[in-house]
Amino acid sequence: MKIESIAIIEDDEKVRHYMAEQIQLQVDVKELRIFGDGETALKELASAPVEIALFDINLPGMNGIECIQRLKILHPRMQMMVLTVYDNADTIFNALKAGATSYLLKSTPPEKVIEAIFEVKNGGSPISSQIARKVIEAFALREKTNEYFQELSRREQEILEQLSKGYRYKEIADKLYVSLETVRTHIRNIYEKLQVNSRVDALKKTGLL
């Protein structure tokens, strides 16, 4: 299957060149373009779009989600794929809302990434199995919680969900790629919004316990 053009937007030089090498070996692509940051990618792809673009999220300067969003407005037919280490629900939904049609983790074997590129070309929306589970859990969580839970921000909901599973603050920080102090700040805000003073009370009030 021939693909007209592919772009890789990735700041890690090793990952960037490895993915380029795999695509050149396994995909019949006429043009492969490589970018190390979102600003350059936006400038170049705005005037000369590609068929499929593969984005990292954590880029220097403009992040991948913002770049996807801006390019999707300019070129609605351009297919945006995400390849990242971030697996939290907030990031996943923001990427999908921005216009990503595929969301893969960097732990995905290279041959599966190549398969995903072909699937996107054929109109599919491949996502890693872990990401599919996160999406399903997010919808399931919405069904079992109440209006107090819905009034919290997406990040606050995520932290409260982790608390309901018994995770400690440090574990939550590690899982969500944020600092311990950020978790503590969110929890203080949750308690204030819910007008409670403990984890148990917060979980009971939102329907998580």
KEDO-127696 format. One record per residue (C-alpha): residue number from 1; residue in one letter; chain; x, y, z. Coordinates in pm, 1 decimal. Layout:
! residues N
SITE, pos, code, unit, px, py, pz
SITE, NUM, A, A, X, Y, Z
...
! end
This chain:
! residues 209
SITE, pos, code, unit, px, py, pz
SITE, 1, M, A, 0.0, 0.0, 0.0
SITE, 2, K, A, 145.3, 335.8, -102.5
SITE, 3, I, A, 127.5, 637.2, 127.4
SITE, 4, E, A, 196.0, 975.0, -29.0
SITE, 5, S, A, 357.5, 1150.4, 269.0
SITE, 6, I, A, 427.0, 1097.7, 639.9
SITE, 7, A, A, 564.9, 1336.3, 902.9
SITE, 8, I, A, 727.9, 1247.7, 1235.5
SITE, 9, I, A, 717.3, 1515.3, 1507.3
SITE, 10, E, A, 941.7, 1394.7, 1793.2
SITE, 11, D, A, 1202.2, 1577.5, 2001.6
SITE, 12, D, A, 1400.9, 1267.4, 2105.5
SITE, 13, E, A, 1659.5, 1226.6, 1830.5
SITE, 14, K, A, 1702.9, 850.5, 1883.2
SITE, 15, V, A, 1327.8, 782.9, 1871.2
SITE, 16, R, A, 1288.8, 1015.3, 1572.9
SITE, 17, H, A, 1554.3, 844.1, 1364.8
SITE, 18, Y, A, 1448.7, 494.4, 1471.4
SITE, 19, M, A, 1087.8, 557.4, 1367.0
SITE, 20, A, A, 1203.4, 712.4, 1038.9
SITE, 21, E, A, 1417.6, 407.1, 970.3
SITE, 22, Q, A, 1130.2, 166.0, 1044.0
SITE, 23, I, A, 890.3, 359.6, 820.6
SITE, 24, Q, A, 1139.6, 373.8, 533.6
SITE, 25, L, A, 1199.9, -1.4, 562.9
SITE, 26, Q, A, 836.3, -109.6, 589.6
SITE, 27, V, A, 619.4, 155.1, 424.2
SITE, 28, D, A, 603.7, 249.1, 57.4
SITE, 29, V, A, 606.9, 624.1, 125.1
SITE, 30, K, A, 689.3, 887.3, -134.5
SITE, 31, E, A, 791.2, 1158.7, 114.7
SITE, 32, L, A, 899.6, 1133.8, 480.9
SITE, 33, R, A, 945.4, 1456.3, 675.9
SITE, 34, I, A, 1096.6, 1483.8, 1023.6
SITE, 35, F, A, 1056.9, 1760.7, 1282.6
SITE, 36, G, A, 1205.4, 1805.3, 1629.9
SITE, 37, D, A, 953.2, 2057.6, 1763.5
SITE, 38, G, A, 592.3, 2167.3, 1722.2
SITE, 39, E, A, 657.7, 2522.4, 1603.0
SITE, 40, T, A, 864.2, 2410.0, 1304.1
SITE, 41, A, A, 616.7, 2133.6, 1222.9
SITE, 42, L, A, 323.6, 2377.6, 1234.8
SITE, 43, K, A, 498.3, 2628.9, 1011.1
SITE, 44, E, A, 604.7, 2371.1, 751.5
SITE, 45, L, A, 293.0, 2151.8, 754.9
SITE, 46, A, A, 55.0, 2448.1, 748.6
SITE, 47, S, A, 177.5, 2537.5, 400.5
SITE, 48, A, A, 259.8, 2184.4, 281.5
SITE, 49, P, A, 46.5, 1921.7, 464.9
SITE, 50, V, A, 118.5, 1548.3, 472.5
SITE, 51, E, A, -119.4, 1255.4, 453.8
SITE, 52, I, A, -33.0, 1119.1, 800.1
SITE, 53, A, A, 150.9, 1289.8, 1088.9
SITE, 54, L, A, 289.3, 1100.2, 1389.3
SITE, 55, F, A, 315.4, 1322.7, 1699.1
SITE, 56, D, A, 487.4, 1300.7, 2034.7
SITE, 57, I, A, 297.7, 1502.8, 2298.0
SITE, 58, N, A, 577.4, 1631.5, 2522.4
SITE, 59, L, A, 761.5, 1859.7, 2279.6
SITE, 60, P, A, 975.1, 2163.5, 2361.3
SITE, 61, G, A, 767.4, 2481.8, 2331.4
SITE, 62, M, A, 433.9, 2404.0, 2167.6
SITE, 63, N, A, 312.8, 2059.4, 2274.2
SITE, 64, G, A, 186.7, 1796.1, 2034.6
SITE, 65, I, A, -180.0, 1839.5, 2126.1
SITE, 66, E, A, -177.9, 2211.9, 2046.3
SITE, 67, C, A, 3.9, 2145.9, 1719.7
SITE, 68, I, A, -251.9, 1877.8, 1623.3
SITE, 69, Q, A, -540.5, 2110.7, 1703.7
SITE, 70, R, A, -403.5, 2397.9, 1495.1
SITE, 71, L, A, -311.5, 2180.1, 1198.4
SITE, 72, K, A, -647.9, 1999.4, 1204.1
SITE, 73, I, A, -827.2, 2333.4, 1165.2
SITE, 74, L, A, -610.1, 2417.2, 863.5
SITE, 75, H, A, -612.4, 2068.9, 710.1
SITE, 76, P, A, -913.0, 1861.1, 827.5
SITE, 77, R, A, -819.6, 1567.1, 601.6
SITE, 78, M, A, -471.2, 1529.1, 749.1
SITE, 79, Q, A, -457.7, 1222.4, 976.4
SITE, 80, M, A, -297.9, 1284.0, 1317.3
SITE, 81, M, A, -149.8, 996.0, 1516.5
SITE, 82, V, A, -11.9, 1020.1, 1870.6
SITE, 83, L, A, 289.7, 817.1, 1990.0
SITE, 84, T, A, 365.5, 902.5, 2352.1
SITE, 85, V, A, 442.8, 776.5, 2703.7
SITE, 86, Y, A, 141.8, 959.8, 2850.9
SITE, 87, D, A, -149.3, 730.7, 2934.5
SITE, 88, N, A, -361.8, 944.7, 3167.9
SITE, 89, A, A, -723.7, 1003.3, 3072.0
SITE, 90, D, A, -689.4, 1382.0, 3062.7
SITE, 91, T, A, -415.6, 1371.8, 2798.5
SITE, 92, I, A, -592.0, 1101.1, 2594.3
SITE, 93, F, A, -921.7, 1292.7, 2573.5
SITE, 94, N, A, -747.6, 1623.2, 2499.5
SITE, 95, A, A, -556.2, 1462.3, 2210.8
SITE, 96, L, A, -870.2, 1301.6, 2068.4
SITE, 97, K, A, -1065.4, 1628.0, 2102.1
SITE, 98, A, A, -782.0, 1811.6, 1925.9
SITE, 99, G, A, -824.3, 1582.5, 1626.4
SITE, 100, A, A, -602.8, 1276.6, 1678.0
SITE, 101, T, A, -743.1, 965.1, 1509.5
SITE, 102, S, A, -494.2, 724.9, 1671.5
SITE, 103, Y, A, -329.1, 708.4, 2015.8
SITE, 104, L, A, -37.5, 471.3, 2074.3
SITE, 105, L, A, 205.7, 430.7, 2362.0
SITE, 106, K, A, 579.4, 431.3, 2296.6
SITE, 107, S, A, 592.7, 81.3, 2444.2
SITE, 108, T, A, 407.9, -35.0, 2129.3
SITE, 109, P, A, 633.4, -265.0, 1918.6
SITE, 110, P, A, 754.4, -94.7, 1597.3
SITE, 111, E, A, 570.6, -343.1, 1375.1
SITE, 112, K, A, 243.6, -252.9, 1551.9
SITE, 113, V, A, 308.8, 117.0, 1492.9
SITE, 114, I, A, 356.2, 40.8, 1122.6
SITE, 115, E, A, 32.0, -162.1, 1121.9
SITE, 116, A, A, -141.9, 135.1, 1285.1
SITE, 117, I, A, -16.5, 368.9, 1010.4
SITE, 118, F, A, -172.6, 141.1, 747.0
SITE, 119, E, A, -491.6, 116.9, 952.2
SITE, 120, V, A, -517.3, 497.1, 968.0
SITE, 121, K, A, -460.1, 510.4, 590.5
SITE, 122, N, A, -757.2, 270.9, 552.7
SITE, 123, G, A, -984.0, 486.9, 767.3
SITE, 124, G, A, -930.9, 315.9, 1103.9
SITE, 125, S, A, -853.9, 466.0, 1446.4
SITE, 126, P, A, -605.2, 232.5, 1616.5
SITE, 127, I, A, -530.6, 283.1, 1987.1
SITE, 128, S, A, -314.5, 85.8, 2228.6
SITE, 129, S, A, -506.5, -168.0, 2438.0
SITE, 130, Q, A, -407.4, 16.8, 2758.1
SITE, 131, I, A, -552.8, 336.4, 2613.4
SITE, 132, A, A, -876.8, 159.5, 2516.2
SITE, 133, R, A, -906.9, 40.6, 2876.1
SITE, 134, K, A, -855.1, 395.1, 3005.6
SITE, 135, V, A, -1131.1, 526.4, 2778.8
SITE, 136, I, A, -1370.2, 249.8, 2886.2
SITE, 137, E, A, -1288.0, 308.1, 3254.5
SITE, 138, A, A, -1351.8, 681.3, 3213.1
SITE, 139, F, A, -1700.4, 615.6, 3071.4
SITE, 140, A, A, -1773.4, 350.9, 3336.1
SITE, 141, L, A, -1663.8, 593.3, 3607.0
SITE, 142, R, A, -1901.9, 857.2, 3474.7
SITE, 143, E, A, -2190.5, 610.1, 3500.0
SITE, 144, K, A, -2132.8, 517.1, 3865.0
SITE, 145, T, A, -2057.8, 863.7, 4004.7
SITE, 146, N, A, -2290.3, 1152.9, 4084.1
SITE, 147, E, A, -2330.5, 1525.6, 4020.9
SITE, 148, Y, A, -2069.5, 1616.0, 4284.4
SITE, 149, F, A, -1809.5, 1414.0, 4094.9
SITE, 150, Q, A, -1910.1, 1568.8, 3760.7
SITE, 151, E, A, -1849.7, 1919.1, 3901.5
SITE, 152, L, A, -1480.6, 1840.5, 3958.9
SITE, 153, S, A, -1222.3, 1906.6, 3687.9
SITE, 154, R, A, -1102.5, 1612.2, 3477.2
SITE, 155, R, A, -769.4, 1603.0, 3666.1
SITE, 156, E, A, -946.0, 1616.7, 4003.7
SITE, 157, Q, A, -1173.1, 1329.9, 3895.6
SITE, 158, E, A, -867.8, 1129.8, 3792.2
SITE, 159, I, A, -693.7, 1184.4, 4126.2
SITE, 160, L, A, -1007.3, 1098.3, 4322.5
SITE, 161, E, A, -1045.9, 779.9, 4117.3
SITE, 162, Q, A, -686.0, 682.7, 4203.8
SITE, 163, L, A, -760.7, 748.3, 4572.1
SITE, 164, S, A, -1064.2, 519.1, 4547.1
SITE, 165, K, A, -830.1, 240.1, 4430.3
SITE, 166, G, A, -615.2, 283.3, 4741.4
SITE, 167, Y, A, -312.2, 452.6, 4584.1
SITE, 168, R, A, -93.8, 678.3, 4801.5
SITE, 169, Y, A, -22.7, 1038.6, 4702.2
SITE, 170, K, A, 329.9, 953.1, 4580.8
SITE, 171, E, A, 197.8, 664.5, 4369.0
SITE, 172, I, A, -67.4, 891.3, 4215.7
SITE, 173, A, A, 199.4, 1152.8, 4134.6
SITE, 174, D, A, 410.7, 888.3, 3959.7
SITE, 175, K, A, 115.5, 745.2, 3765.7
SITE, 176, L, A, -1.3, 1086.7, 3642.6
SITE, 177, Y, A, 348.0, 1230.5, 3577.2
SITE, 178, V, A, 297.2, 1521.5, 3817.9
SITE, 179, S, A, 470.1, 1633.5, 4137.3
SITE, 180, L, A, 365.9, 1523.3, 4486.4
SITE, 181, E, A, 283.9, 1886.0, 4571.0
SITE, 182, T, A, 54.7, 1908.0, 4264.8
SITE, 183, V, A, -140.0, 1603.4, 4387.8
SITE, 184, R, A, -169.6, 1756.6, 4735.9
SITE, 185, T, A, -293.9, 2086.3, 4586.9
SITE, 186, H, A, -558.4, 1905.4, 4378.1
SITE, 187, I, A, -674.0, 1706.4, 4681.8
SITE, 188, R, A, -706.8, 2024.9, 4889.3
SITE, 189, N, A, -916.1, 2174.3, 4607.1
SITE, 190, I, A, -1130.7, 1858.8, 4589.6
SITE, 191, Y, A, -1200.2, 1871.6, 4965.5
SITE, 192, E, A, -1286.0, 2241.6, 4940.3
SITE, 193, K, A, -1522.9, 2193.5, 4644.2
SITE, 194, L, A, -1695.1, 1897.7, 4808.7
SITE, 195, Q, A, -1688.5, 2060.3, 5155.3
SITE, 196, V, A, -1536.4, 1750.9, 5316.7
SITE, 197, N, A, -1229.5, 1690.4, 5535.1
SITE, 198, S, A, -1119.0, 1336.7, 5447.1
SITE, 199, R, A, -1060.3, 1091.6, 5163.9
SITE, 200, V, A, -1342.6, 866.0, 5284.2
SITE, 201, D, A, -1592.1, 1153.3, 5296.6
SITE, 202, A, A, -1485.6, 1268.3, 4947.4
SITE, 203, L, A, -1530.8, 918.9, 4804.0
SITE, 204, K, A, -1869.8, 873.8, 4972.2
SITE, 205, K, A, -1998.4, 1211.9, 4854.8
SITE, 206, T, A, -1902.8, 1146.1, 4491.0
SITE, 207, G, A, -2035.2, 790.2, 4482.2
SITE, 208, L, A, -1693.7, 622.5, 4462.9
SITE, 209, L, A, -1735.5, 445.5, 4797.6
! end
